[in-house]
C-alpha cells in the first residue's frame, strides 16, 4: 500500500484584506468659486445721487437763512422821523372860533369839585399821571388812541416799548417800522398862513380862530392841545419875550427844551406849556387839562411837539 497521503477536498477560505477607513477631503474656502453678486441698476445710482445732492443743497440753504437773520437787540433808539404826506389845510377854511381858557399861558394846575370815580383822589392843585397798567409809557386813554394792547408793554414784540415808539412818531402796533401818519393813527395839520405843520390824533377834532393864529385839537373829553402864534421882534430872545409877555410869572421855573426836530425853547415845570421862537414868531403849544388834575395825554403831547415842523 502506498503511504502517499490523499489530498483532501476541503477548500481553504480566502483571506480578506483588512478594512480601511474612508477619508473625505473638503476643498478649502479660498479655492471655492465665489458666488457672483447682483449688480445695482445704474438708474438707481443716478437717482440716489441726485436726491442726496438736493438734500445737501436744502440743508445749506436753511443754515444760510438762519445764520443771516439779525439778532434782536432791545435798546432805546432815535429813529429817523418818517416823512409824511402833507395835506394842506388853508387858513381860510377855518370857520369856528374856539373858546381859549383864561388860564392859558402860563397855566396854574386846575382843580375840580367833581372827581371821576375811576380817578385817584388827590389834593386840589396836585397833578397826577393817568393810569398806565403795563408801564409802557402810554396811559389807558392813549392805548385806545394808538390801538395798542394795554396789557402788553411791547404790543408788536419788536423790542421797543409802545410809548417809546409813539414818542419817535412810529406806530407801536405795527411789526415793521411804520409811521403814525402812514398807519392812519395820526393826521397831519398844516397851517399855510402861519407856516407850520404838526401831527394830531385821527380820532380828535380840530377848531381854529378865523385868522388861524390859534388852533385847538379836541379830545373826546374836556382836554385839548392848543397852538397859539404870537408876534415877537426878531432881535429879542425867547427869555426876554417871556418876561415881557408874562411879567408876573417866574422865569426861573422855566426849563430848556429841545424837540426831536431840533427846535429849542422853554417849557414850564409841569410840562404843559412849551414855547419855541422862530424868527419873528413864538409858537406856544399848550396842553389844557380842561379842569381836571389827571394828565392822560402826556406822551401824546410829546409826540405832537416832536412832529412840529416850522417852515
Sine and cosine of phi, psi and omega as CSV:
sin_phi,cos_phi,sin_psi,cos_psi,sin_omega,cos_omega
0.00,0.00,0.64,-0.77,-0.03,-1.00
-0.99,0.17,0.57,-0.82,0.02,-1.00
-1.00,-0.04,0.02,1.00,-0.03,-1.00
-0.90,0.43,0.70,-0.72,0.01,-1.00
-0.98,0.21,0.61,-0.79,0.00,-1.00
-1.00,0.09,0.65,-0.76,0.03,-1.00
-0.91,0.40,0.64,-0.77,0.03,-1.00
-1.00,0.05,0.48,-0.88,0.00,-1.00
-1.00,0.04,0.02,1.00,-0.01,-1.00
-0.94,0.33,0.83,-0.56,-0.03,-1.00
-1.00,0.06,0.61,-0.79,0.03,-1.00
-0.99,0.11,0.67,-0.75,0.02,-1.00
-0.98,0.19,0.84,-0.54,-0.05,-1.00
-0.92,0.40,0.61,-0.79,0.01,-1.00
-0.99,0.16,0.74,-0.68,0.01,-1.00
-1.00,0.02,0.63,-0.78,0.04,-1.00
-0.90,0.44,0.51,-0.86,-0.03,-1.00
-0.87,0.49,0.63,-0.78,-0.02,-1.00
-0.93,0.37,0.65,-0.76,0.00,-1.00
-0.92,-0.40,0.52,-0.85,0.03,-1.00
-1.00,0.09,0.79,-0.61,0.00,-1.00
-0.96,0.28,0.70,-0.71,0.01,-1.00
-0.90,-0.43,0.70,-0.71,0.02,-1.00
-0.89,-0.46,0.77,-0.64,-0.02,-1.00
-0.97,-0.22,0.80,-0.60,0.02,-1.00
-0.99,-0.10,0.72,-0.69,-0.02,-1.00
-0.93,0.36,0.75,-0.66,0.02,-1.00
-0.84,0.55,0.47,-0.88,-0.05,-1.00
-0.86,0.52,-0.63,0.77,-0.08,-1.00
-0.92,0.39,-0.31,0.95,-0.01,-1.00
-0.99,-0.12,-0.04,1.00,0.03,-1.00
-0.97,0.24,0.41,-0.91,-0.01,-1.00
-0.98,0.19,0.81,-0.59,-0.04,-1.00
-0.93,0.36,0.64,-0.77,0.03,-1.00
-0.96,0.27,0.82,-0.57,-0.06,-1.00
-0.90,0.43,0.70,-0.72,0.03,-1.00
-0.99,0.11,0.49,-0.87,0.02,-1.00
-0.98,0.21,0.69,-0.72,0.00,-1.00
-1.00,0.08,0.65,-0.76,0.05,-1.00
-0.99,0.14,0.76,-0.65,0.00,-1.00
-0.85,0.53,0.57,-0.82,-0.04,-1.00
-0.90,0.44,-0.54,0.84,-0.06,-1.00
-0.91,0.42,-0.53,0.85,0.05,-1.00
-0.93,0.37,-0.62,0.79,0.03,-1.00
-0.90,0.43,-0.65,0.76,-0.03,-1.00
-0.91,0.41,-0.74,0.67,-0.01,-1.00
-0.90,0.43,-0.63,0.77,0.01,-1.00
-0.90,0.43,-0.67,0.74,0.01,-1.00
-0.91,0.41,-0.64,0.77,0.01,-1.00
-0.91,0.42,-0.67,0.74,0.01,-1.00
-0.89,0.46,-0.66,0.75,0.02,-1.00
-0.90,0.44,-0.62,0.79,0.01,-1.00
-0.91,0.41,-0.67,0.74,0.02,-1.00
-0.90,0.44,-0.66,0.75,0.02,-1.00
-0.87,0.49,-0.66,0.75,0.01,-1.00
-0.90,0.43,-0.68,0.74,0.01,-1.00
-0.89,0.46,-0.64,0.77,0.01,-1.00
-0.90,0.43,-0.69,0.72,0.00,-1.00
-0.88,0.47,-0.68,0.73,0.00,-1.00
-0.90,0.43,-0.66,0.75,-0.01,-1.00
-0.90,0.44,-0.69,0.72,0.01,-1.00
-0.89,0.46,-0.68,0.73,0.01,-1.00
-0.90,0.43,-0.58,0.82,0.00,-1.00
-0.92,0.39,-0.68,0.73,-0.01,-1.00
-0.90,0.43,-0.70,0.72,-0.02,-1.00
-0.90,0.44,-0.69,0.73,-0.03,-1.00
-0.94,0.33,-0.37,0.93,-0.04,-1.00
-1.00,0.06,-0.16,0.99,0.00,-1.00
-0.96,0.28,0.74,-0.68,0.00,-1.00
-0.95,0.30,0.55,-0.83,0.05,-1.00
-0.99,0.15,0.65,-0.76,0.00,-1.00
-0.97,0.24,0.82,-0.58,0.01,-1.00
-0.89,-0.46,0.87,-0.50,0.01,-1.00
-1.00,0.08,0.90,-0.44,0.01,-1.00
-0.39,-0.92,0.30,-0.96,0.05,-1.00
-0.98,0.21,0.81,-0.59,-0.04,-1.00
-0.88,-0.48,0.26,-0.97,0.14,-0.99
-0.80,-0.60,0.98,0.20,-0.08,-1.00
-0.93,0.36,0.29,-0.96,0.03,-1.00
-0.93,0.35,0.66,-0.75,-0.01,-1.00
-0.92,0.40,0.82,-0.58,-0.01,-1.00
-0.92,0.40,0.63,-0.78,0.03,-1.00
-0.98,0.17,0.86,-0.51,-0.09,-1.00
-0.97,-0.24,0.58,-0.82,0.09,-1.00
-0.91,0.42,0.70,-0.72,-0.11,-0.99
-1.00,-0.07,0.83,-0.56,0.11,-0.99
-0.94,-0.34,0.96,-0.28,-0.11,-0.99
-0.96,0.28,0.76,-0.65,0.10,-0.99
-0.90,-0.43,0.98,-0.19,-0.08,-1.00
-0.91,0.42,0.45,-0.89,-0.03,-1.00
-0.90,0.44,-0.51,0.86,-0.06,-1.00
-0.92,0.40,-0.36,0.93,-0.06,-1.00
-0.97,0.24,-0.24,0.97,-0.01,-1.00
-0.97,0.26,0.79,-0.61,-0.06,-1.00
-0.83,-0.55,-0.35,0.94,-0.06,-1.00
-0.97,-0.23,0.42,-0.91,-0.01,-1.00
-0.87,-0.50,0.94,-0.34,-0.02,-1.00
-0.97,0.26,0.40,-0.91,0.07,-1.00
-1.00,0.08,0.91,-0.41,-0.03,-1.00
-1.00,0.07,0.80,-0.60,-0.03,-1.00
-0.84,0.54,0.65,-0.76,-0.01,-1.00
-0.92,0.39,-0.34,0.94,-0.02,-1.00
-1.00,0.05,0.12,0.99,-0.10,-0.99
-0.97,0.26,0.74,-0.67,0.20,-0.98
0.86,0.51,1.00,-0.05,-0.23,0.97
-0.98,0.21,0.19,-0.98,-0.11,-0.99
-0.93,-0.36,0.67,-0.74,0.18,-0.98
-0.98,-0.19,0.75,-0.66,-0.05,-1.00
-0.76,0.65,0.81,-0.59,-0.07,-1.00
-0.99,0.16,0.46,-0.89,0.04,-1.00
-0.85,-0.53,0.36,-0.93,0.03,-1.00
-0.62,-0.78,0.58,-0.81,-0.01,-1.00
-0.98,0.20,-0.51,0.86,-0.02,-1.00
-1.00,-0.09,0.82,-0.57,0.00,-1.00
-0.95,-0.32,0.73,-0.69,0.08,-1.00
-0.93,0.36,0.73,-0.69,-0.07,-1.00
-0.83,0.56,-0.53,0.85,-0.05,-1.00
-0.98,0.18,-0.18,0.98,-0.01,-1.00
-1.00,-0.03,0.54,-0.84,0.05,-1.00
-0.92,0.38,0.56,-0.83,0.02,-1.00
-0.99,0.12,0.83,-0.56,-0.03,-1.00
-0.80,-0.59,0.28,-0.96,0.05,-1.00
-0.93,0.36,0.53,-0.85,0.00,-1.00
-0.82,0.58,0.75,-0.66,0.03,-1.00
1.00,0.02,-0.20,0.98,-0.01,-1.00
-1.00,0.00,0.84,-0.55,-0.02,-1.00
-1.00,0.01,0.64,-0.77,0.04,-1.00
-0.78,-0.63,0.45,-0.89,0.04,-1.00
-0.99,0.15,0.61,-0.79,0.04,-1.00
-0.89,0.46,0.33,-0.94,-0.06,-1.00
-0.90,0.43,0.72,-0.69,0.05,-1.00
-0.72,-0.69,1.00,0.00,-0.15,-0.99
-0.91,0.42,-0.63,0.78,-0.06,-1.00
-0.99,-0.12,0.11,0.99,0.09,-1.00
0.82,0.58,0.69,0.72,0.02,-1.00
-0.97,-0.23,0.07,1.00,0.01,-1.00
1.00,-0.07,-0.01,1.00,0.04,-1.00
-0.89,-0.46,0.74,-0.67,0.09,-1.00
-0.96,0.28,0.13,-0.99,-0.02,-1.00
-0.88,0.47,-0.58,0.81,0.04,-1.00
-0.94,0.35,-0.59,0.81,0.03,-1.00
-0.95,0.32,-0.56,0.83,0.06,-1.00
-0.85,0.53,-0.63,0.77,0.00,-1.00
-0.93,0.38,-0.64,0.77,-0.01,-1.00
-0.92,0.39,-0.68,0.73,-0.08,-1.00
-1.00,-0.07,0.15,0.99,0.15,-0.99
0.84,0.54,0.73,0.69,0.00,-1.00
-0.94,-0.35,0.22,-0.97,0.02,-1.00
-1.00,0.08,0.89,-0.46,-0.06,-1.00
-0.94,0.34,-0.14,0.99,0.02,-1.00
-0.96,-0.29,0.01,1.00,0.01,-1.00
-0.80,-0.60,0.89,-0.46,-0.03,-1.00
-0.92,0.40,-0.38,0.92,0.03,-1.00
-0.80,-0.60,1.00,0.07,-0.15,-0.99
-0.85,0.53,-0.70,0.71,-0.05,-1.00
-1.00,-0.01,0.06,1.00,0.08,-1.00
0.81,0.58,0.66,0.75,0.02,-1.00
-0.98,-0.19,0.07,1.00,0.05,-1.00
0.99,-0.11,0.02,1.00,-0.03,-1.00
-0.82,-0.57,0.70,-0.72,0.00,-1.00
-0.88,0.47,0.53,-0.85,-0.02,-1.00
-0.85,0.52,-0.69,0.72,-0.01,-1.00
-0.90,0.45,-0.57,0.82,0.02,-1.00
-0.92,0.39,-0.64,0.77,0.01,-1.00
-0.92,0.39,-0.63,0.78,0.06,-1.00
-0.89,0.45,-0.68,0.74,0.02,-1.00
-0.83,0.56,-0.61,0.79,-0.02,-1.00
-1.00,-0.08,0.29,0.96,0.14,-0.99
0.95,0.31,0.46,0.89,0.02,-1.00
-0.93,-0.37,0.44,-0.90,0.04,-1.00
-0.97,0.25,0.90,-0.43,-0.07,-1.00
-0.97,0.26,-0.18,0.98,-0.02,-1.00
-0.97,-0.25,0.10,1.00,0.02,-1.00
-0.97,-0.25,0.72,-0.70,-0.04,-1.00
-0.92,0.39,-0.78,0.63,0.04,-1.00
-0.98,0.21,0.46,-0.89,0.03,-1.00
-0.88,0.48,0.95,-0.31,-0.01,-1.00
-0.78,-0.62,0.73,-0.69,-0.01,-1.00
-0.96,0.29,0.31,-0.95,0.01,-1.00
-0.91,0.42,-0.58,0.82,0.02,-1.00
-0.93,0.36,-0.73,0.68,-0.04,-1.00
-0.88,0.48,-0.54,0.84,-0.03,-1.00
-0.99,0.11,-0.16,0.99,0.03,-1.00
1.00,0.09,0.04,1.00,0.00,-1.00
-0.96,0.27,-0.53,0.85,0.01,-1.00
-0.83,-0.56,0.37,-0.93,0.09,-1.00
-0.87,-0.49,0.30,-0.95,0.02,-1.00
-0.95,-0.30,0.85,-0.52,0.11,-0.99
-0.98,-0.19,0.77,-0.64,0.02,-1.00
-0.83,-0.56,0.84,-0.55,0.03,-1.00
-0.98,-0.19,0.99,-0.17,-0.06,-1.00
-0.93,0.38,-0.57,0.82,-0.04,-1.00
-0.93,0.38,-0.65,0.76,-0.02,-1.00
-1.00,-0.09,-0.21,0.98,0.11,-0.99
0.97,0.23,0.80,0.60,0.09,-1.00
-0.41,-0.91,0.26,-0.97,0.08,-1.00
-0.64,-0.76,0.40,-0.92,-0.05,-1.00
-0.37,-0.93,0.51,-0.86,0.09,-1.00
-0.99,0.16,0.46,-0.89,0.15,-0.99
-0.47,-0.88,0.40,-0.92,-0.05,-1.00
-0.87,0.49,0.69,-0.73,-0.01,-1.00
-0.90,0.44,-0.41,0.91,-0.02,-1.00
-0.99,0.13,-0.17,0.99,-0.05,-1.00
-1.00,-0.05,0.44,-0.90,0.07,-1.00
-1.00,-0.08,0.25,-0.97,0.03,-1.00
-0.81,-0.59,0.45,-0.89,0.05,-1.00
-0.46,-0.89,0.57,-0.82,-0.05,-1.00
-0.55,-0.83,0.28,-0.96,0.09,-1.00
-0.96,0.26,0.23,-0.97,-0.06,-1.00
-0.89,0.45,-0.52,0.85,0.01,-1.00
-1.00,-0.06,0.07,1.00,0.04,-1.00
0.88,0.48,0.35,0.94,0.05,-1.00
-0.98,0.20,-0.31,0.95,0.05,-1.00
-0.75,-0.67,0.77,-0.64,0.03,-1.00
-0.79,-0.61,0.68,-0.73,0.00,-1.00
-0.86,-0.52,0.72,-0.70,0.08,-1.00
-0.95,-0.30,0.90,-0.44,-0.23,-0.97
-0.96,-0.27,0.79,-0.62,0.07,-1.00
-0.99,0.15,0.06,-1.00,0.06,-1.00
-0.96,0.29,-0.29,0.96,0.03,-1.00
-0.99,-0.13,-0.51,-0.86,-0.01,-1.00
-1.00,-0.01,-0.23,0.97,-0.08,-1.00
-0.97,0.24,0.42,-0.91,0.04,-1.00
-0.42,-0.91,0.37,-0.93,0.11,-0.99
-0.87,-0.49,0.79,-0.61,-0.15,-0.99
-0.84,-0.54,0.53,-0.85,0.08,-1.00
-0.84,-0.55,0.83,-0.56,0.01,-1.00
-0.86,-0.51,0.71,-0.70,0.01,-1.00
-0.96,-0.27,0.81,-0.59,0.04,-1.00
-0.89,-0.46,0.58,-0.81,0.06,-1.00
-0.99,0.15,0.56,-0.83,0.01,-1.00
-0.49,-0.87,0.48,-0.88,0.04,-1.00
-0.92,0.39,0.59,-0.81,-0.04,-1.00
-0.91,0.42,-0.51,0.86,-0.07,-1.00
-1.00,0.05,-0.12,0.99,-0.05,-1.00
-1.00,0.00,0.57,-0.82,0.04,-1.00
-0.99,0.17,0.28,-0.96,0.00,-1.00
-0.91,0.41,-0.64,0.77,0.01,-1.00
-0.90,0.44,-0.68,0.73,0.02,-1.00
-0.90,0.43,-0.65,0.76,0.03,-1.00
-0.89,0.46,-0.68,0.73,-0.03,-1.00
-0.88,0.47,-0.69,0.72,-0.02,-1.00
-0.89,0.45,-0.66,0.75,-0.01,-1.00
-0.96,0.30,-0.53,0.85,-0.02,-1.00
-0.98,0.21,-0.60,0.80,-0.03,-1.00
-0.78,-0.63,0.97,0.24,-0.08,-1.00
-0.90,0.44,-0.42,0.91,-0.02,-1.00
-1.00,0.03,-0.14,0.99,-0.03,-1.00
-0.99,0.13,0.41,-0.91,0.00,-1.00
-1.00,-0.02,0.96,-0.27,-0.02,-1.00
-0.91,0.42,-0.45,0.89,-0.03,-1.00
-0.94,0.33,-0.28,0.96,0.03,-1.00
-0.99,0.13,-0.17,0.99,0.00,-1.00
-0.98,0.18,0.55,-0.83,0.02,-1.00
-0.84,-0.54,0.44,-0.90,-0.01,-1.00
-0.93,0.36,0.52,-0.85,-0.02,-1.00
-0.64,-0.77,0.63,-0.77,0.10,-0.99
-0.71,-0.71,0.81,-0.59,-0.03,-1.00
-0.99,0.11,0.13,-0.99,0.03,-1.00
-0.89,0.45,-0.50,0.86,0.03,-1.00
-0.98,0.18,-0.12,0.99,0.04,-1.00
0.99,-0.13,0.08,1.00,0.02,-1.00
-0.97,0.24,0.73,-0.68,-0.01,-1.00
-0.97,-0.25,0.55,-0.84,-0.02,-1.00
-0.22,-0.98,-0.42,-0.91,0.01,-1.00
-0.82,-0.57,0.49,-0.87,0.01,-1.00
-0.63,-0.78,0.65,-0.76,-0.02,-1.00
-0.97,0.26,0.18,-0.98,-0.12,-0.99
-0.90,0.43,-0.47,0.89,0.03,-1.00
-1.00,0.09,-0.10,1.00,-0.03,-1.00
0.84,0.55,0.67,0.75,0.06,-1.00
-0.94,-0.34,-0.25,0.97,0.02,-1.00
-0.72,-0.69,0.79,-0.62,0.00,-1.00
-0.81,-0.59,0.72,-0.70,-0.06,-1.00
-0.86,-0.50,0.80,-0.60,0.03,-1.00
-0.75,-0.66,0.81,-0.58,0.00,-1.00
-0.97,-0.25,0.76,-0.65,0.04,-1.00
-0.68,-0.73,0.92,-0.39,-0.03,-1.00
0.84,0.54,-0.90,-0.44,-0.07,-1.00
-0.97,-0.23,0.35,0.94,-0.02,-1.00
-0.76,-0.65,0.55,-0.83,0.14,-0.99
-0.91,-0.42,0.85,-0.53,0.02,-1.00
-0.99,-0.11,0.88,-0.47,0.00,-1.00
-0.95,-0.33,0.87,-0.49,0.02,-1.00
-0.93,-0.36,0.91,-0.41,-0.11,-0.99
-0.90,-0.43,0.67,-0.74,0.13,-0.99
-0.97,-0.24,0.96,-0.28,-0.01,-1.00
-1.00,-0.05,0.87,-0.49,-0.05,-1.00
-0.96,0.26,-0.22,0.98,0.05,-1.00
0.92,0.38,0.50,0.87,0.08,-1.00
1.00,-0.07,0.01,1.00,0.04,-1.00
-0.96,-0.27,0.17,-0.99,-0.02,-1.00
-0.91,-0.42,0.14,0.99,0.03,-1.00
-0.97,-0.24,0.78,-0.62,0.00,-1.00
-1.00,-0.04,0.97,-0.26,-0.04,-1.00
-1.00,-0.10,-0.34,0.94,-0.14,-0.99
-0.84,-0.55,0.66,0.75,0.01,-1.00
-0.89,0.46,-0.77,0.64,-0.04,-1.00
-0.93,0.37,-0.57,0.82,0.05,-1.00
-0.90,0.43,-0.65,0.76,0.06,-1.00
-0.88,0.47,-0.69,0.72,0.05,-1.00
-0.88,0.47,-0.66,0.75,0.01,-1.00
-0.87,0.49,-0.70,0.71,-0.01,-1.00
-0.91,0.42,-0.65,0.76,0.05,-1.00
-0.88,0.47,-0.66,0.75,-0.01,-1.00
-0.94,0.35,-0.39,0.92,0.00,-1.00
-1.00,0.03,-0.21,0.98,-0.05,-1.00
-0.88,0.47,0.80,-0.60,0.08,-1.00
-0.79,-0.61,0.79,-0.62,-0.01,-1.00
-0.97,-0.22,0.79,-0.62,-0.06,-1.00
-0.99,0.12,0.00,0.00,0.00,0.00
